[in-house]
Amino acid sequence: MYQTASYKNPSNRANAYIVKEILEADQKKLLMKVYDIAIVNAKRGNIEKANNAIAQLINALNFDEQEANEIAVGLLRLYQFCQDQIRKREYDSAVNILTNLREAWAIAFKENSQL
């Protein structure tokens, strides 16, 4: 019946859908989305958005638990390398690393859900 300006613009409706999807996502889906954002923006050459997404991946690392610390340090080094490559505009190597990490997480999540 009566539509507000936000519903007239298809872009705003898409953004509302994305916001809703993110707010309702579990940690696994959020991690995959952040990887997707980093990969897409690295492919587009958007240094700021790609580095911001990688910074979120870094912020999500768990250095507190002893079992996770070694893995977290390894991931931190990879993420920092990707950020460095993106700043140098060496997007292909960053995209390759991020894509492989995303695939590894997807496999781990799938195997974990089957246990």
Beta strands, then each sheet from edge to edge (+ up, - down):
end
